[in-house]
Structures are given as C-alpha cells and as structure tokens.
Amino acid sequence: MQKITWTLEALNDFEDSIDWYIQNANEVIAGNFIDVVTAALDTIRDNNYIARMANEIPELREYIIQQLPFVISYWIKDQTEIIITSFLHQKKKK
C-alpha cells in the first residue's frame, strides 16, 4: 500500500477547510467532510491514475471530489508514495 504524504501548504489548506466547516456548520458536518476526503484519498491510493493529468505530466494528477467542491492535486512519486501537493476549493483553484 502506498504511503500518502502532504505538503505543508496542502495540509494547512485541508485543516483550514475543516476549521471552516466547524465554525460555519457544525462538528457533524466537519466529520462528514473528513470522511469524504478520506474516502477520496483511499480511491487515489487504490487507483493512482483515476484522476486527470495536470499540465500533461503523467505523474501529476487532479482528483475532483464529487461530493464536495474540492480538488486534490497529487504527485505519484513512485510505487511507494503519493504526495498531496494541493487541496483547494474549486473557486480558489490556482
């Protein structure tokens, strides 16, 4: 099973999103948010190439979370590691 690691920026964006859900909705919805993101990460781990290529680089991918307005960008480093390079709301996508 591949290890998933996060860049500091991506992890901060994810944590900021959790905080937003806690402050603007409630902890139950924040928990559901975490569950959906965890399921998306499991999908990425199970099938690295499920997401579209980013910038025509085969190892750089963008996974759109269907249930949420977020995009997970990740780099397939090798057969042992995937690096989450960004976690962005689609309206803030860079």
C-alpha positions as CSV (number, residue, x, y, z in Angstrom):
1,M,0.0,0.0,0.0
2,Q,1.3,3.4,-0.9
3,K,2.0,6.0,1.7
4,I,0.3,9.3,1.3
5,T,2.1,12.4,2.5
6,W,1.0,16.0,2.3
7,T,3.0,19.1,1.5
8,L,2.7,21.7,4.3
9,E,0.6,24.0,2.2
10,A,-1.8,21.3,1.2
11,L,-2.2,20.1,4.8
12,N,-2.8,23.6,6.0
13,D,-5.5,24.2,3.4
14,F,-7.2,20.9,4.4
15,E,-7.1,21.9,8.1
16,D,-8.4,25.4,7.3
17,S,-11.3,23.8,5.5
18,I,-12.1,21.6,8.5
19,D,-12.0,24.7,10.7
20,W,-14.4,26.5,8.3
21,Y,-16.9,23.6,8.5
22,I,-16.7,23.6,12.3
23,Q,-17.2,27.3,12.5
24,N,-19.8,27.8,9.8
25,A,-21.7,24.5,10.1
26,N,-21.1,22.1,12.9
27,E,-18.8,19.2,14.0
28,V,-21.0,16.5,12.5
29,I,-20.7,18.2,9.1
30,A,-17.0,18.7,9.6
31,G,-16.7,14.9,10.4
32,N,-18.6,14.1,7.3
33,F,-16.2,16.3,5.3
34,I,-13.3,14.4,6.7
35,D,-14.9,11.1,5.9
36,V,-15.5,12.1,2.3
37,V,-11.9,13.3,1.9
38,T,-10.6,10.1,3.5
39,A,-12.6,8.1,1.0
40,A,-11.2,10.2,-1.9
41,L,-7.7,9.5,-0.6
42,D,-8.4,5.8,-0.4
43,T,-9.6,5.9,-4.0
44,I,-6.5,7.7,-5.1
45,R,-4.3,5.2,-3.3
46,D,-6.2,2.2,-4.8
47,N,-6.0,3.6,-8.4
48,N,-3.3,6.3,-8.8
49,Y,-4.3,7.1,-12.4
50,I,-8.0,7.6,-11.8
51,A,-7.7,11.4,-11.9
52,R,-7.0,13.6,-14.8
53,M,-3.5,14.6,-15.7
54,A,-2.4,18.1,-14.7
55,N,-0.2,20.0,-17.1
56,E,0.4,17.0,-19.3
57,I,2.6,15.4,-16.7
58,P,1.5,11.8,-16.2
59,E,2.6,11.6,-12.5
60,L,0.8,14.9,-11.6
61,R,-2.9,14.4,-11.2
62,E,-6.0,16.4,-10.1
63,Y,-8.8,14.5,-8.4
64,I,-12.2,16.2,-8.2
65,I,-14.1,15.2,-5.1
66,Q,-17.6,14.6,-6.5
67,Q,-19.5,15.2,-3.2
68,L,-17.6,18.4,-2.4
69,P,-16.3,21.4,-4.3
70,F,-12.7,20.5,-3.7
71,V,-9.8,19.3,-5.9
72,I,-6.9,17.2,-4.6
73,S,-3.7,17.6,-6.6
74,Y,-1.2,14.9,-6.1
75,W,2.1,13.6,-7.5
76,I,2.8,9.9,-7.9
77,K,6.4,9.9,-6.6
78,D,6.9,6.2,-7.1
79,Q,5.2,2.9,-6.3
80,T,5.5,3.5,-2.6
81,E,4.4,7.1,-2.1
82,I,1.9,9.7,-3.3
83,I,2.3,13.3,-2.3
84,I,-0.7,15.6,-1.9
85,T,0.5,18.9,-3.4
86,S,-2.6,20.9,-3.0
87,F,-6.1,20.8,-1.5
88,L,-8.2,23.6,-2.9
89,H,-11.8,24.7,-3.1
90,Q,-12.7,24.8,-6.8
91,K,-13.4,28.5,-6.6
92,K,-9.9,29.1,-5.2
93,K,-8.2,26.7,-7.7
94,K,-4.8,28.1,-8.7
